[in-house]
Every structure is written in structure tokens, then in C-alpha cells.
Amino acid sequence: MKDIKQASSLLTMAYKDFTALKHMLDEEDFAEEIFGFHIQQAIEKSLKAWLALKGILYPKIHNINLLLQLLKQNGAHIDSFTELIEYNSFAVQFRYEEFDLTDAPIDRRESIRQVGELLKHVRQLLDITQGG
């Protein structure tokens, strides 16, 4: 059974992380791992909202890849969002470890664009489900 209320609540929380991201463009003020954590959170909550809209029970995990695979197994078209898997390590690993600056820094504007596309997609699904 579709859980519109849960989906709406999760999407609202995802937008809060997304709003925070848009204010974290300054790399000197906001560390990569903090920015990455909010990316991961916005993605995770959006994917869980999508699952709730499809009436799919989702496990209490923070794994973007597994959430995407669960959507795919249930007929969702996820191809345009698979690149978001790269933010998986910010769920736990970089929350407690310093980001390795030898890695390429996050392209913050591109990340915000990608997350915005996911949010837009899930918002459209929610609007359709609510009949709007």
C-alpha cells in the first residue's frame, strides 16, 4: 500500500538537507565530509520517499545503492540516478573520518544539480499520486 504521508514527510526532510547544501558552497567554511553527509541524506530520504510512494517497505539502511536496487527490482526507472551511488561513503565512513583530500573534491554545484533532479522527480511522483 502506498504511504503518501510517509513519502511526503521524507521528501520534506530531504528538501531541508537540500536547502542546507545550497548554503554550503564555500569549501573553506564547510568541510567536504559535512557537505557530502547532507548530499547523502537528501538522496537517502528522497529514495525512501520514492519507495514509500510505490508501497515498498524499505530497510532501515543508509545504503544508496541498495535503495536504488530495491526501486529497480520493483519496476522503477533509476538509470538517471545511479551516479548518486558515489555519495554512499558519506553516510557513515566520512561522518567519523576525515575526507581524504587526495581524492577529487566534490563538485558542489554539480552535486546540488544532481540531488535537485532526484528531488524534482520524486516530487512529481508525489504530486501525481496525490492527484495534483
C-alpha positions as CSV (number, residue, x, y, z in Angstrom):
1,M,0.0,0.0,0.0
2,K,1.3,3.4,-0.9
3,D,2.3,5.5,2.0
4,I,1.8,9.1,0.8
5,K,2.1,10.6,4.3
6,Q,5.4,8.9,4.9
7,A,6.7,9.9,1.4
8,S,5.7,13.5,1.9
9,S,7.4,13.6,5.3
10,L,10.6,12.1,4.0
11,L,10.6,14.4,1.0
12,T,10.1,17.4,3.3
13,M,13.2,16.3,5.3
14,A,15.2,15.7,2.1
15,Y,14.4,19.3,1.0
16,K,15.8,20.5,4.3
17,D,19.1,18.8,3.6
18,F,19.0,20.2,0.0
19,T,18.5,23.7,1.3
20,A,21.5,23.3,3.6
21,L,23.5,22.1,0.7
22,K,22.8,25.3,-1.3
23,H,24.3,27.3,1.6
24,M,27.4,25.2,1.8
25,L,29.2,26.2,-1.4
26,D,32.1,27.7,0.4
27,E,34.7,25.0,0.8
28,E,36.6,26.9,3.5
29,D,33.6,27.2,5.7
30,F,32.1,23.7,5.2
31,A,34.3,20.6,5.1
32,E,33.8,18.0,2.3
33,E,32.5,15.4,4.7
34,I,29.8,17.7,6.1
35,F,28.7,18.7,2.6
36,G,28.8,15.1,1.5
37,F,26.8,14.0,4.5
38,H,24.0,16.3,3.6
39,I,24.1,15.1,0.0
40,Q,23.8,11.5,1.1
41,Q,21.0,12.4,3.5
42,A,19.0,14.2,0.8
43,I,19.5,11.3,-1.6
44,E,18.6,8.6,1.0
45,K,15.4,10.4,2.2
46,S,14.4,11.0,-1.4
47,L,14.8,7.4,-2.4
48,K,12.9,6.2,0.7
49,A,10.1,8.6,-0.2
50,W,10.1,7.1,-3.7
51,L,9.9,3.6,-2.2
52,A,7.0,4.7,0.1
53,L,5.1,6.1,-2.9
54,K,5.4,2.7,-4.6
55,G,4.2,1.0,-1.4
56,I,7.5,-0.8,-0.9
57,L,8.8,-1.4,2.6
58,Y,12.4,-0.3,2.9
59,P,15.0,-1.5,5.4
60,K,16.5,1.0,7.9
61,I,19.7,1.3,6.0
62,H,21.8,4.2,4.7
63,N,22.9,2.5,1.5
64,I,22.0,4.4,-1.6
65,N,23.0,1.5,-3.9
66,L,20.7,-0.9,-2.1
67,L,17.8,1.6,-2.1
68,L,18.2,2.1,-5.8
69,Q,18.3,-1.6,-6.4
70,L,15.2,-2.1,-4.4
71,L,13.4,0.5,-6.6
72,K,14.7,-1.1,-9.8
73,Q,13.5,-4.6,-8.6
74,N,10.1,-3.1,-8.3
75,G,9.9,-1.6,-11.7
76,A,11.3,1.9,-11.2
77,H,13.5,3.5,-13.8
78,I,16.6,4.5,-11.9
79,D,19.2,4.8,-14.7
80,S,19.5,8.6,-14.4
81,F,20.2,8.4,-10.7
82,T,22.8,5.6,-10.5
83,E,25.7,8.1,-10.4
84,L,24.4,9.2,-6.9
85,I,25.8,5.9,-5.5
86,E,29.2,7.7,-5.3
87,Y,27.9,9.6,-2.2
88,N,27.3,6.3,-0.3
89,S,30.5,6.6,1.7
90,F,29.3,9.9,3.3
91,A,26.6,8.0,5.2
92,V,28.9,6.6,7.8
93,Q,32.5,6.4,6.7
94,F,33.2,10.1,6.3
95,R,30.9,11.1,9.1
96,Y,33.6,9.8,11.5
97,E,36.7,10.0,9.3
98,E,38.3,13.0,7.7
99,F,37.8,13.2,3.9
100,D,40.9,12.3,2.0
101,L,41.8,15.4,0.2
102,T,43.9,13.5,-2.3
103,D,40.5,12.4,-3.8
104,A,38.9,14.7,-6.2
105,P,36.9,17.3,-4.3
106,I,33.2,17.2,-4.6
107,D,31.9,19.4,-7.4
108,R,29.4,21.1,-5.1
109,R,27.3,22.9,-7.8
110,E,27.0,19.6,-9.9
111,S,26.1,17.7,-6.7
112,I,23.4,20.2,-5.9
113,R,22.1,19.9,-9.5
114,Q,22.0,16.1,-9.3
115,V,20.2,16.0,-6.0
116,G,17.8,18.6,-7.3
117,E,16.9,16.4,-10.2
118,L,16.2,13.5,-7.9
119,L,14.0,15.7,-5.6
120,K,12.2,17.1,-8.6
121,H,11.5,13.5,-9.9
122,V,10.2,12.3,-6.6
123,R,8.1,15.5,-6.1
124,Q,6.5,14.9,-9.4
125,L,5.7,11.3,-8.5
126,L,4.2,12.5,-5.2
127,D,2.1,15.2,-7.0
128,I,0.8,12.6,-9.5
129,T,0.0,10.2,-6.6
130,Q,-1.9,12.9,-4.8
131,G,-3.8,13.7,-7.9
132,G,-2.2,17.1,-8.5
